[in-house]
Amino acid sequence: MKTLKYLFILTVLLCAMTAQAQFLEKVGKSAERAAERTVIRKTEQKTSQKAGKTIDRAVDGDPANGHDLQSTQH
């Protein structure tokens, strides 16, 4: 009877450890996806800012070179 009790406890512990491992794996994957989304979002944000500045310089002139296209076109 004791061996049956110990076998049952061992089985329960093994099942609990497996469930915990699966849970931790899911949490790890979720964290990885969140990190990827953050990197992608930041990359898109920086790209958008750079593109916006480039378009502004192309339309308004490049202040770094001292050229102002709007004032020379009048």
Residue, then its C-alpha position, 0 to 999 in steps of 0.5 A: m500500500k505504501t508503494l502505491k501511495y508513493l507511486f501516486i505522489l510521484t505521478v502527481l509531481l511529474c504531471a505538475m512539473t510537466a504542466q509547469a514546464q509547458f506554462l513557462e514555455k508559453v510565457g517565454k514564447s509570449a515574451e519573445r513575441a512581445a519583444e519582436r513586436t516592440v522592435i518592429r514598432k520602434t523600427e517602423q517609427k524611426t523609419s517613418q520619422k526619417a522618411g518624414k524629415t526627408i520628404d520635408r527637406a525635399v519639399d521645403g529645402d535642405p536647411a543643412n545646405g542653406h538652400d530654401l527651395q520655396s524662397t527661390q521659386h518665387 
